[in-house]
């Protein structure tokens, strides 16, 4: 079950509770589903009970208790726990990770698109400034992924005024110049330096593009070995836990949760491990997370970080569109890239190993990561080369 499908499942649970007279509320248009926050558990969490508490005239936990049996009985849901003031934490049935990877590969560049802004026109009034125009250009594409239409014009009063670049970024070239303007938050002053051009791990743009190139190299090398990809056997940490684990703290971390040294190698088709971890997103209350609690130990499953990044991508796109913040997308791509670089060394057989179902599943996961990286870079107007 993908996050989009789970959101529909949550709404169906609300509808059943309303139809049964247990809740007296209007069924909302959508339900936000994200990764569990600190103290959460399972695969996903939703704040739908908190959202409905006021119109229902009930405490959030009581609303959550009403919704829990309707959600627990849904196809694809293994168990549901209530944490905090009323968050519903959901553990999916077996095969959830495989379904996520298959969804990414099937939808391709359209993975993460939704109708959140369907029928809405987002007016972007910008000053005559290079950075404002680049951000507006990226937002036109990002808003379109959510079904909306952004219109850009130079007019007062301005509603998109980022901190201008201290100098002309054009000498960096089109890709590095756009990244230099888009990666920092709009209220931060961008750095226009040659650091954006160096091919080393300290350069986030290089890591993102290099990670994409690695996914393409893995596909080429796998083809040379006669190995194809198949997501059927993709296994994440949630597929390896039992029902009792739902009621303890979640060990599935986002790519940004483990900060440590990176060993990204120079571009080549040789396999090399990496343990890079970088912050991938700026959070706000709608993320339902406390950034101060996000630094945890490794869960022992390198694919877990990558699966978490892929699952979070639709949510990041929605936030980037609704908050007019392409920097959210840029930072999430960095986290996804670092997760891929920490996982890539497990994809192909080594030595006398023969390609197995596990190798085919890992290749599918790597290719799904490449799809997200290429799609995200395209939305930012930055190229994703197959060779680097």
C-alpha positions in Angstrom: 0.0 0.0 0.0 1.4 3.4 -1.0 1.0 6.6 1.1 -1.7 7.8 -1.4 -3.6 4.6 -1.1 -3.3 4.7 2.7 -4.6 8.3 2.8 -7.7 7.0 0.9 -8.0 4.1 3.4 -8.0 6.6 6.3 -10.8 8.6 4.7 -12.8 5.4 4.1 -12.4 4.7 7.8 -13.8 8.2 8.7 -16.6 7.7 6.2 -17.6 4.4 7.8 -17.6 5.9 11.3 -19.8 8.8 10.1 -22.2 6.4 8.3 -22.4 4.3 11.4 -23.4 7.4 13.5 -20.2 7.2 15.6 -18.9 10.6 14.4 -20.9 13.6 13.4 -18.5 15.4 11.1 -18.0 16.2 7.4 -15.6 13.8 5.8 -12.5 15.8 4.9 -11.2 16.0 1.4 -7.9 14.5 2.3 -6.0 12.9 5.1 -2.3 13.6 5.7 -0.2 10.5 6.1 3.5 10.8 7.1 6.2 8.8 8.7 5.8 8.4 12.5 7.2 11.2 14.6 9.2 10.9 17.8 7.5 8.5 20.1 5.5 7.1 17.2 5.6 3.6 15.8 4.7 1.5 12.8 5.1 2.5 9.2 2.9 5.6 8.9 1.0 8.0 11.1 -1.9 10.3 10.6 -3.3 13.3 12.6 -6.8 12.8 11.3 -8.2 12.4 14.8 -6.8 15.7 15.9 -8.1 17.3 12.8 -11.7 16.0 13.4 -11.8 16.5 17.2 -13.1 20.1 17.2 -15.9 19.6 14.7 -16.8 16.3 16.4 -16.9 17.9 19.8 -14.8 15.1 21.3 -11.2 14.7 22.6 -8.8 13.7 19.9 -8.0 10.3 21.6 -11.7 9.5 21.7 -11.9 10.2 18.0 -8.9 8.0 17.5 -10.4 5.2 19.5 -13.5 5.4 17.2 -11.5 5.3 14.0 -9.1 2.6 15.1 -11.3 -0.5 14.5 -12.4 0.9 11.1 -8.8 1.4 10.1 -7.5 -1.9 11.6 -10.0 -3.9 9.5 -8.9 -2.3 6.2 -7.2 -4.4 3.6 -3.4 -4.0 3.8 -3.4 -2.7 7.4 -1.9 -5.1 9.9 -2.3 -3.1 13.1 -3.1 0.4 14.4 -1.8 2.0 17.7 -2.7 5.4 19.2 0.1 7.5 20.6 0.4 11.0 22.0 -2.7 13.2 22.0 -4.4 11.0 19.3 -2.0 10.1 16.5 -3.0 6.9 14.7 0.1 4.9 14.0 -0.3 2.3 11.2 1.6 -0.8 10.5 1.0 -2.2 7.0 0.7 -5.8 6.1 3.6 -7.7 4.4 4.6 -6.5 1.0 4.2 -2.8 1.8 7.8 -2.0 0.8 7.5 -3.9 -2.4 4.2 -2.0 -3.3 5.9 1.3 -2.6 8.8 0.5 -5.0 6.5 -0.9 -7.6 4.4 2.3 -7.4 7.5 4.5 -8.0 8.6 2.5 -10.9 5.1 2.3 -12.5 4.4 6.0 -12.1 7.9 7.1 -13.0 8.3 10.9 -13.1 4.7 11.3 -12.0 5.3 9.6 -8.7 4.3 12.0 -5.9 1.8 13.9 -8.0 -1.6 14.6 -6.5 -4.7 16.8 -6.8 -4.1 18.7 -3.6 -4.2 22.0 -5.5 -6.6 20.9 -8.2 -8.4 23.9 -9.8 -6.3 26.5 -7.8 -4.4 29.3 -9.4 -1.3 30.3 -7.4 -0.3 33.8 -8.2 3.4 34.5 -7.8 4.2 38.3 -7.8 8.0 38.6 -7.9 10.5 41.5 -8.1 13.0 41.9 -11.0 15.5 39.7 -9.3 17.3 36.6 -10.6 16.8 34.4 -7.5 13.1 35.3 -7.2 12.6 34.4 -10.9 14.4 31.1 -10.6 12.4 30.1 -7.5 9.2 31.1 -9.3 10.2 29.1 -12.3 10.7 26.0 -10.2 7.4 26.6 -8.4 5.5 26.6 -11.7 6.5 22.9 -12.1 6.1 21.9 -8.5 2.6 23.4 -8.2 1.6 21.6 -11.3 2.5 18.3 -9.7 -0.3 19.0 -7.2 -2.8 19.8 -9.8 -2.6 23.6 -9.5 -1.4 26.3 -11.9 1.1 28.9 -11.0 1.1 32.3 -12.8 4.2 34.5 -12.5 4.3 38.2 -13.0 6.2 41.3 -12.0 3.8 43.3 -10.0 3.2 44.9 -6.6 2.6 43.9 -3.9 5.3 41.3 -4.2 4.4 38.0 -2.5 7.6 36.1 -3.3 10.8 38.0 -2.3 13.7 35.8 -1.3 17.0 37.2 -0.1 18.8 38.2 -3.3 22.1 36.5 -4.3 25.1 38.6 -3.4 26.5 38.3 -7.0 25.6 37.0 -10.4 25.5 33.1 -10.3 25.6 32.7 -14.1 29.4 32.0 -14.2 28.7 28.7 -12.3 26.8 27.4 -15.2 23.0 26.7 -15.4 22.8 23.7 -13.1 25.0 24.9 -10.3 23.6 28.4 -10.5 20.0 27.1 -10.1 21.1 24.9 -7.2 22.9 27.7 -5.5 19.7 29.8 -5.6 17.2 27.0 -4.8 18.9 24.9 -2.1 19.0 27.5 0.7 15.7 28.6 2.3 14.3 31.8 0.7 15.2 33.8 3.9 18.8 32.6 3.7 21.4 34.3 1.6 22.7 32.0 -1.1 26.5 31.3 -1.5 27.7 32.0 -5.0 31.0 30.1 -4.9 33.0 27.5 -6.8 32.1 25.0 -4.1 29.0 24.2 -6.1 31.2 22.9 -8.9 33.6 20.6 -7.0 33.1 16.8 -7.3 33.4 15.8 -3.7 31.1 14.8 -0.9 31.0 18.3 0.6 29.0 19.5 -2.4 25.3 18.5 -2.0 24.5 19.0 -5.7 27.3 16.7 -6.6 26.1 14.0 -4.2 22.5 14.2 -5.6 23.7 14.0 -9.3 26.3 11.4 -8.5 23.7 9.2 -6.7 21.5 9.4 -9.7 24.4 8.4 -11.9 25.2 5.5 -9.6 21.7 4.1 -10.0 22.2 4.2 -13.8 25.6 2.5 -13.4 24.0 -0.2 -11.2 21.4 -0.9 -13.9 24.1 -1.1 -16.6 26.3 -3.4 -14.5 23.4 -5.6 -13.6 22.4 -6.0 -17.2 26.0 -7.1 -18.0 25.6 -9.8 -15.3 22.2 -10.9 -16.7 20.5 -9.6 -13.6 17.1 -7.8 -13.9 15.1 -6.0 -11.3 12.0 -7.2 -9.5 10.4 -5.3 -6.5 8.5 -8.4 -5.4 11.0 -9.3 -2.7 11.8 -5.7 -1.5 11.9 -5.9 2.3 12.1 -2.9 4.7 12.4 -2.9 8.5 8.6 -2.9 8.8 8.4 -6.2 6.8 10.8 -7.8 9.3 9.0 -6.7 12.5 6.2 -8.5 14.3 2.9 -7.1 15.4 4.2 -6.5 19.0 6.8 -4.0 17.6 4.0 -1.7 16.6 3.6 -0.7 20.2 7.2 0.4 20.8 9.2 3.3 19.4 9.7 3.2 15.7 13.2 2.4 14.4 12.5 3.4 10.8 14.5 6.6 10.3 14.5 9.2 7.6 17.7 9.8 5.7 18.3 12.9 7.8 18.1 11.0 11.1 21.7 9.7 11.2 24.3 12.3 10.8 27.8 11.1 10.3 30.9 11.1 8.1 30.5 10.2 4.4 32.8 8.2 2.2 31.3 9.0 -1.2 33.8 8.0 -3.9 34.8 9.7 -7.0 32.6 8.9 -10.0 33.1 5.4 -11.4 31.2 2.2 -11.9 33.0 0.5 -9.1 30.9 -0.2 -6.0 31.8 1.8 -2.9 29.9 2.1 0.4 28.9 5.4 1.9 27.5 6.4 5.2 26.6 9.9 4.3 23.6 11.4 6.1 22.5 15.0 5.7 19.4 17.0 6.7 16.8 16.5 4.0 14.0 18.8 4.9 12.9 21.8 6.9 10.0 20.9 9.1 7.0 22.8 10.4 4.1 21.8 12.6 2.3 20.1 9.6 5.2 17.6 9.6 4.1 16.3 13.0 7.8 16.0 14.1 10.2 17.5 16.5 13.6 18.0 14.8 15.4 17.8 18.2 14.4 14.2 18.6 15.5 12.9 15.2 19.0 11.7 15.9 18.8 7.9 16.5 20.9 4.9 16.0 21.0 2.8 12.9 18.2 0.3 12.6 20.5 -2.2 11.0 18.6 -2.2 7.6 20.4 0.1 5.1 17.4 -0.1 2.8 15.2 1.4 5.5 16.5 4.9 5.1 16.0 4.7 1.3 12.4 3.3 1.6 11.6 6.1 4.1 12.9 8.7 1.7 10.8 7.4 -1.2 7.7 7.2 1.0 8.2 10.7 2.1 8.7 12.2 -1.3 4.9 12.9 -2.1 4.6 14.7 1.2 7.7 16.8 0.5 6.3 17.7 -2.9 3.0 18.8 -1.4 4.8 20.9 1.2 7.0 22.5 -1.4 4.0 23.4 -3.5 1.7 24.7 -0.7 4.5 26.6 1.1 6.1 27.9 -2.0 9.4 26.3 -0.9 11.4 24.4 -3.6 14.3 24.3 -1.0 12.3 21.6 0.8 12.5 19.5 -2.4 16.2 20.2 -2.8 17.1 19.2 0.7 15.0 16.0 0.5 16.9 15.0 -2.7 20.1 15.4 -0.7 18.7 13.0 2.0 17.5 10.6 -0.7 20.9 10.6 -2.4 22.8 10.0 0.9 20.5 7.1 1.7 21.1 5.6 -1.8 24.9 6.0 -1.4 24.7 4.1 1.9 22.7 1.3 0.3 24.2 0.9 -3.2 27.0 -1.5 -2.2 24.4 -4.2 -1.4 22.8 -4.2 -4.8 25.0 -6.4 -7.0 26.5 -9.8 -6.3 30.0 -9.9 -5.1 32.7 -12.4 -5.8 31.3 -15.8 -6.6 27.7 -14.8 -5.6 25.0 -15.5 -8.1 22.2 -13.0 -8.7 19.3 -13.8 -6.3 15.8 -12.5 -5.6 17.3 -10.2 -3.0 19.7 -8.7 -5.5 16.8 -8.2 -8.0 14.8 -6.5 -5.3 17.6 -4.2 -4.2 18.2 -3.2 -7.9 14.5 -2.3 -8.1 14.8 -0.2 -5.0 17.9 1.6 -6.4 16.2 2.2 -9.7 13.2 3.7 -7.8 15.6 6.0 -6.0 17.0 7.0 -9.4 13.5 7.8 -10.6 12.8 10.1 -7.7 16.2 11.8 -8.0 15.8 12.4 -11.7 12.2 13.6 -11.2 13.1 16.0 -8.4 16.0 17.5 -10.2 13.8 18.0 -13.3 11.3 19.9 -11.2 14.1 22.2 -10.1 15.2 22.7 -13.7 18.5 20.8 -13.1 19.8 18.0 -15.3 20.4 14.5 -14.1 23.2 12.9 -16.1 23.5 9.1 -16.5 27.3 9.4 -16.4 29.2 11.6 -14.0 
